[in-house]
Amino acid sequence: MTMSKQKVLLQLIILLIVIEVLLAAATSAQITSPPLPSPPPPGEVEVKPGCQDKCGNVSIPYPFGTKEGCYLNEDFLITCSSTYYPSKPFLRTSDIEVTDISVDGKLYITLDTAAQCYEKSGQLRAGYTNYLTLSKFFISNTDNVFVAVGCDTYSYIFGYKNGNYGYTGGCTTICDSIDYVVNGSCTGIGCCKTPIAQGMTSFDVRARSYYNHTNVSSFNPCSFAFVVQEGKFNFNRTMLGSDYLINAKLPVVLDWSVGNETCANVEKKQVMNYTCQGNTTCNDFENGYGYRCKCKDGYQGNPYLNDCYDIDECKDPDLNTCKQKCTNTEGNHTCSCHKGYHGDGRIKGEGCTPDPTFVIQIVVGGGDSSSGFHNMRNHVVLPVSDGR
């Protein structure tokens, strides 16, 4: 190969490298976000100044708190017991353990089961009740179910609304042999379940037996009944012959809200302690009375502390709807295309389509005259692929 041909080949290689670099630059820098107020560090729970934000491993967001001045009112008091390691939170001054609190209006607790156990003779060996009484919060009818376990079992749940009797529900489970019982199945053979009513503030659960388990005592001496979070109880037939459910603490979900009135009433009265402020919306509570606060779309944070801050959708792949360029705005974001493309810039919209011809002008400067590139200007017409 002659020297001149080598120079031409070298020039073409360098030219292709430059073109590739420019194309990469054209499809980069997709996120353009104007400066916005800095949000709290990720995962930080917002509380009032000087207030405890955790009890053991459980976060305690406002309107809940562990001492006066840190909670909205006494309904939201959390007692943090240091007699455990790590410390454990309890609802108000009760023995109801709290496992999680969500500012979306959910409170997660654990409860015992109701049980009746018998000797082979049919004599009652042990009996346990399961009841819950709340002054403010509600047992979530959308997150919990009523369950009974046994092969000679019928069970009741008595529900109350604000201390007044509301309804009675229950289910029955019968089986003559453990061979008929299927793990994971809760359809009436060894295990049954049923929905619970809306708006309950209290319940009383009872487990009973038709024949004191005398006909199934060889493999099932007990009847059990309980309320449990949907999807958190996986039935296994070994439970029929063990004491597991006697000692179990099972997860239950409570719904909580603020106040006793609707959003329209508190807004109309301009109540002084109206909680939803700033970038929030007020939502009437469907499972009881009161209302809930929620950050507006495009914002996140604790809506009960006037602390909803803008989400940078451009930095979140689950929220970024742009094909190429994303610009964050207060409460939203906008999409656009790079130079040489046209369209609305949205992934589920028109996207970004290359213009018929995208002329990239490449200027290569510097070097000596022997290189063949001194003050050389190249115009290259290229097909340009989608920039994402």
C-alpha positions, 0 to 999 in steps of 0.5 A, spaced: 500 500 500 502 506 498 503 512 503 498 516 499 493 510 500 495 509 507 494 517 509 487 516 505 485 510 509 487 514 516 483 520 514 477 516 513 478 512 520 479 518 524 473 521 520 468 515 522 471 516 529 469 523 530 462 522 527 461 517 532 463 521 537 458 527 535 452 522 534 453 520 541 453 527 544 447 528 540 443 523 543 446 524 550 444 529 556 437 527 555 435 530 562 434 537 563 432 539 570 432 547 572 434 548 580 428 546 584 428 546 592 432 540 595 428 534 598 429 530 604 434 525 603 431 518 600 428 514 606 428 520 611 421 520 615 418 527 616 417 528 623 416 535 627 423 538 629 425 535 636 421 529 635 423 521 635 422 519 628 423 511 629 422 506 635 426 500 634 426 498 626 419 502 625 419 509 622 414 514 626 411 519 621 407 525 623 401 525 625 403 519 629 408 521 635 411 518 641 410 524 646 406 530 646 407 535 641 409 530 636 403 527 634 396 530 632 392 528 638 392 522 642 389 518 637 396 518 634 400 516 640 405 511 639 408 508 645 415 506 644 417 500 649 425 500 651 424 493 655 425 490 648 431 490 644 430 493 639 425 497 642 418 496 640 412 501 638 405 500 641 398 503 639 397 508 644 398 505 651 395 498 649 399 491 648 397 492 640 404 492 637 405 496 631 410 493 625 409 499 620 406 506 619 404 509 612 402 516 611 397 513 605 393 512 611 395 504 613 397 502 620 400 495 620 399 491 627 399 484 629 394 480 633 393 473 637 388 468 634 382 465 637 382 458 639 379 452 642 383 445 644 380 439 646 383 432 649 381 426 646 376 425 650 372 431 648 374 435 654 376 442 653 383 443 654 384 450 652 380 456 650 383 463 647 379 469 645 381 474 640 378 481 640 380 488 638 377 495 640 379 501 637 377 508 639 379 512 632 381 507 627 378 502 623 379 495 621 381 495 613 375 491 609 380 491 603 386 489 606 384 483 611 380 477 611 377 472 616 380 465 617 378 459 620 382 453 621 380 446 623 377 439 621 371 440 626 370 447 626 365 453 625 367 460 627 364 467 628 366 474 627 362 480 631 363 486 628 362 493 631 362 500 629 363 505 634 361 501 640 355 499 636 353 492 634 354 492 626 354 485 623 356 477 624 360 473 619 363 467 619 365 460 616 365 453 617 371 448 615 370 440 616 374 434 614 374 427 616 381 425 614 387 429 613 388 426 606 383 431 603 386 437 606 390 441 600 396 445 602 395 453 600 388 451 599 383 455 604 376 453 601 372 449 606 377 443 607 381 444 613 381 452 612 376 457 610 376 464 609 371 470 608 371 478 607 369 482 613 365 488 613 366 495 612 367 501 617 368 496 623 372 499 629 372 493 634 371 485 633 370 479 637 372 473 634 370 466 636 372 459 634 368 453 636 367 445 634 361 441 633 363 435 636 369 437 641 374 434 635 373 427 638 372 425 631 378 428 628 383 428 635 388 424 632 390 429 627 386 435 629 385 437 636 384 445 635 379 450 632 382 456 630 379 463 628 382 470 626 383 476 622 389 477 618 392 481 612 390 478 605 395 474 602 399 474 609 397 467 611 399 461 607 395 455 610 399 448 611 395 442 613 401 441 619 397 447 622 392 442 624 396 438 629 400 443 632 400 449 637 403 454 631 397 458 631 396 458 638 402 462 639 402 466 633 402 473 632 398 475 625 399 481 621 392 486 621 391 492 617 388 498 620 385 504 616 386 511 619 384 518 617 384 525 620 378 529 624 371 527 624 368 531 618 369 531 610 373 535 606 368 540 604 366 541 611 373 543 614 374 547 608 368 551 608 369 552 616 376 554 615 378 549 621 384 552 624 387 545 625 385 543 618 391 539 616 392 538 608 396 544 606 401 546 601 402 541 595 396 537 597 389 534 596 384 532 601 380 526 600 374 523 604 375 517 608 371 511 605 372 506 610 369 511 616 369 518 617 374 524 617 379 525 611 386 524 608 391 528 606 395 526 599 401 530 596 398 532 589 400 528 583 408 530 581 410 531 588 412 526 594 413 527 602 409 527 608 402 531 606 401 532 614 407 537 615 406 541 609 412 537 606 410 535 599 416 536 594 417 536 587 419 529 584 424 529 578 421 525 574 426 525 569 431 522 574 426 516 575 425 511 569 419 509 572 416 516 571 420 519 565 415 518 559 420 521 554 424 518 548 429 523 548 430 529 552 426 530 559 425 537 562 423 537 569 418 542 571 414 543 578 409 537 579 410 535 572 415 534 566 416 536 559 419 532 553 422 534 546 427 531 541 434 532 539 436 537 533 435 533 527 428 529 530 421 531 530 415 529 534 412 530 541 418 526 544 414 521 548 415 514 549 407 513 548 406 518 543 409 520 537 416 519 539 422 522 536 423 521 528 429 523 524 428 528 519 429 526 512 436 528 512 440 530 518 446 534 516 452 533 520 457 538 519 464 536 522 470 541 523 477 538 524 482 543 525 489 543 527 495 539 525 500 540 520 499 540 512 502 534 511 496 530 515 491 532 510 487 535 515 489 542 516 483 547 516 479 541 512 472 541 512 467 535 511 460 535 510 457 528 511 450 526 510 448 520 514 442 516 516 441 517 524 438 512 528 433 513 534 437 516 539 434 512 545 
